[in-house]
Amino acid sequence: MSVPTTFFDQLYEHNPDPWAFRDRWYEQRKRALTLASLPRQHYASIYELGCANGELSAGLAQRTDRLLCCDAAAKAVELARERLRHCPHAQVQQSRIPAHWPEEHFELIVLSELGYYLDEAELHHLIERVVRSLTPDGHFLACHWRPAIEGCSLTGDSVHHRLHESLGLHRLARHLEDDFILEVWVRDPISVAQREGLR
């Protein structure tokens, strides 16, 4: 069973930053690594799943012509909109993925700290949506906490195992620590150095 939206609503009820995205060095460092792991300096369009209060969104907004973010929690959407208020090319929607998914294509899709809140069926559905929504030269980045989370049937490792087995994409980058795993998959397995003619 997936984690209900009410769980996230309750998290934000008395705390605008329940995971301390702004203040915790762990989160700041992971966010920097996430942005540095993007194979392309700039994207025409990015779709961020589960944007929370918009801290990563603010970094993604600097790397794209159009940013679409979503979160299931109403308060998170409100906070993310405020965080991105100076970014006219960014839009934040309240939606529960994978059930609510935009009918368009993106050069980059970002799934950060969300996969283990889904059940097996929803994760499978999400993977199908990602593959259909990526442009022919699209990239997909996923990053997840590795230790088990109470109330979640999936771990970060099991989410990434299922992603790698089912996406049918080439894995271009993998960063693994005791705390989290970050991976990037692409349709075209050309490295950043190859793309720039260095090899």
C-alpha positions, 0 to 999 in steps of 0.5 A: 500500500502506498503512503496516503497524501494525508501523511504529507499534509500532516507533516507540513501542518506545523513545519514548512520544512519537515525534512530540513531541506534548507538548513541541513548540510546533508540535504544541501550537499545532496542537492548540489550533487544532484544538480552536478550529476545532470549530464546537460547544462541546460534543458528545454523542459524539466518535470520534477516529481514530488517537489516538496517546498521547492528547494531543489526546484529552485536549482532546476529552474536555473537549468531549464526554459520550462520547469513543471513541478508537482506535489500531492500536499497542498501546503508543499505546493503553496511553499514551492510556488512561493520559492519559485515566485521569481521564476515565470517559466516555472509552474507548480501543480498539486497532483498525486503521481503517477495517477495524475500525469501531464500529457507532454514530453520532457527532456529531463524528469527528476524523481527525488525521495519519492519512489518508496512512498509508492506501492509496487503497482504505482511504481510500475505505472510511474516507470511506464509514464516516465518512459513515455514522457521522455523526449528521444534525447531525454534524461531521467534522474532518481535519488533516494534515501537508502535506509528503510523507512517506517510505513514504506514497503520499498527502500531506496535500493529496491526502488532503484533496482526496479527502475534499472530493470524496467526503464529500458534505458542506459545508466549513465551515472551512479553515485552510491553512499551509505545514506543515499543512491543517485542514478541517471538514465538516458536514451542515448548512452553518450557521456558528457566528455563524448558529447563535448568531443573530449574522447 
